[in-house]
Amino acid sequence: MLAIIPARGGSKGLPGKNVKLLGGKPLIHWTIEAAMRSKYIDRVVLSTDDRGIAELCASTGIEMPFFRPDELATDESLAVDVYCYTVDRMQRDHKLVEDEYVVLLPTVPFRSFHDIDLAIEMYRENNADSVISGKKVDFPVEWLLSVDPKTKQISGADLAKISGKNRQSFEQQFIPNGGIYVLKHHLVKAQKSYYFNKTLFYEMPEERSIDIDVGYDFKLAEFFLEQMQSENL
């Protein structure tokens, strides 16, 4: 199966995050190494617009057959368009025949190759349309409130009802963590979505679901890595 690792150069939340050193190696290398250890992935492709990222990853053995076009490397570019473009190019120019593929965001460094393998097995054993990884939400989504930017007035669907309930009274819900997307190209291309009639959820624990977007996330990842290393001493 093909794995796509998307890594745009122009991150705004944490500039240069994909190449920032975590535990002595670039952040993106964590994901490349996990992909290459998966027993189901036989091709790992980097999708980037940035020559610096491409050069930094060259030593890992990842494929970088083409650069992402500028129109797919802006803040407004949709990730789904990047994946469709990449698979189309791989099928047209680089002998890819499979319809299925995996997307692994480089901002989720602690997702393991075991996670990747288990998600792919879930996809195949259940003949799923897609599998999305994620984690439990530690608060009810009903607690999310709208706040008027001027008056600071709080509003919500039913504030009186939710304020009288304990957290345990709400249904447990989940959120994608960006770690693993197992997808079918023809469905993604036709519907511009990751969610279909049979989309399954692969649950990952909080500690492997850290998704680095801003500086705080990176510090959290560093702290967690230090804790793991100290426990293994």
ChimeraX attribute file (.defattr): number of C-alpha atoms within 10 A of each C-alpha:
attribute: neighborCount
match mode: 1-to-1
recipient: residues
	/A:1	18
	/A:2	22
	/A:3	24
	/A:4	25
	/A:5	22
	/A:6	23
	/A:7	24
	/A:8	20
	/A:9	20
	/A:10	16
	/A:11	15
	/A:12	11
	/A:13	11
	/A:14	16
	/A:15	14
	/A:16	15
	/A:17	25
	/A:18	24
	/A:19	19
	/A:20	15
	/A:21	15
	/A:22	19
	/A:23	13
	/A:24	7
	/A:25	11
	/A:26	19
	/A:27	22
	/A:28	26
	/A:29	20
	/A:30	19
	/A:31	23
	/A:32	25
	/A:33	17
	/A:34	19
	/A:35	30
	/A:36	18
	/A:37	16
	/A:38	19
	/A:39	13
	/A:40	17
	/A:41	19
	/A:42	12
	/A:43	15
	/A:44	23
	/A:45	22
	/A:46	25
	/A:47	25
	/A:48	23
	/A:49	22
	/A:50	15
	/A:51	11
	/A:52	11
	/A:53	20
	/A:54	20
	/A:55	11
	/A:56	13
	/A:57	19
	/A:58	12
	/A:59	8
	/A:60	12
	/A:61	12
	/A:62	20
	/A:63	15
	/A:64	16
	/A:65	14
	/A:66	15
	/A:67	14
	/A:68	20
	/A:69	13
	/A:70	10
	/A:71	12
	/A:72	19
	/A:73	20
	/A:74	14
	/A:75	11
	/A:76	8
	/A:77	12
	/A:78	13
	/A:79	14
	/A:80	16
	/A:81	14
	/A:82	20
	/A:83	23
	/A:84	17
	/A:85	17
	/A:86	21
	/A:87	24
	/A:88	16
	/A:89	15
	/A:90	18
	/A:91	14
	/A:92	11
	/A:93	10
	/A:94	11
	/A:95	9
	/A:96	15
	/A:97	11
	/A:98	13
	/A:99	15
	/A:100	17
	/A:101	21
	/A:102	26
	/A:103	21
	/A:104	24
	/A:105	23
	/A:106	25
	/A:107	25
	/A:108	23
	/A:109	25
	/A:110	20
	/A:111	28
	/A:112	20
	/A:113	20
	/A:114	14
	/A:115	20
	/A:116	26
	/A:117	17
	/A:118	15
	/A:119	24
	/A:120	27
	/A:121	14
	/A:122	18
	/A:123	22
	/A:124	14
	/A:125	9
	/A:126	13
	/A:127	11
	/A:128	18
	/A:129	20
	/A:130	28
	/A:131	26
	/A:132	24
	/A:133	23
	/A:134	22
	/A:135	21
	/A:136	16
	/A:137	13
	/A:138	12
	/A:139	15
	/A:140	17
	/A:141	13
	/A:142	16
	/A:143	14
	/A:144	11
	/A:145	13
	/A:146	12
	/A:147	12
	/A:148	10
	/A:149	8
	/A:150	6
	/A:151	7
	/A:152	9
	/A:153	10
	/A:154	11
	/A:155	12
	/A:156	13
	/A:157	12
	/A:158	10
	/A:159	13
	/A:160	9
	/A:161	9
	/A:162	16
	/A:163	11
	/A:164	8
	/A:165	10
	/A:166	9
	/A:167	15
	/A:168	9
	/A:169	9
	/A:170	13
	/A:171	11
	/A:172	13
	/A:173	12
	/A:174	17
	/A:175	14
	/A:176	18
	/A:177	23
	/A:178	21
	/A:179	27
	/A:180	24
	/A:181	26
	/A:182	28
	/A:183	25
	/A:184	18
	/A:185	19
	/A:186	13
	/A:187	17
	/A:188	19
	/A:189	17
	/A:190	9
	/A:191	11
	/A:192	15
	/A:193	13
	/A:194	19
	/A:195	16
	/A:196	14
	/A:197	8
	/A:198	13
	/A:199	18
	/A:200	19
	/A:201	19
	/A:202	21
	/A:203	18
	/A:204	19
	/A:205	11
	/A:206	13
	/A:207	14
	/A:208	19
	/A:209	22
	/A:210	22
	/A:211	21
	/A:212	23
	/A:213	17
	/A:214	14
	/A:215	13
	/A:216	11
	/A:217	15
	/A:218	21
	/A:219	13
	/A:220	15
	/A:221	22
	/A:222	15
	/A:223	12
	/A:224	16
	/A:225	16
	/A:226	13
	/A:227	11
	/A:228	11
	/A:229	11
	/A:230	9
	/A:231	8
	/A:232	7
	/A:233	5
